[in-house]
Amino acid sequence: MKAPYGIPFRCLIPQDSKNLLIASRAASFSSIAASSCRLSRTMMQLGQAAGTACFIALNNNKFIEDIDHAELLESLRKQNVELAWPRSEDMREYLKK
């Protein structure tokens, strides 16, 4: 693969469970994705996404798996979590600081 790829939020949600996230190397990755997802930077971003999802769920009185994913993405962007490639100009400016 020549470009970064996204990790879907649903891989953090264990099957047949409610209100639980697995934000670690134990998340549900394919064997190919698991080899690159084990990097510390990726693990930190998964933890940030999981914590933010919990916050959104709590504030909206919802189960984690029922939150609005657009709201999650927007919140992560506001926290300067890099979600897109190539880097946006806003992210480049943020990283220069």
Helices and strands as residue ranges (DSSP letters): G 9-12, H 31-37, H 40-59, G 64-66, H 69-78, H 89-96
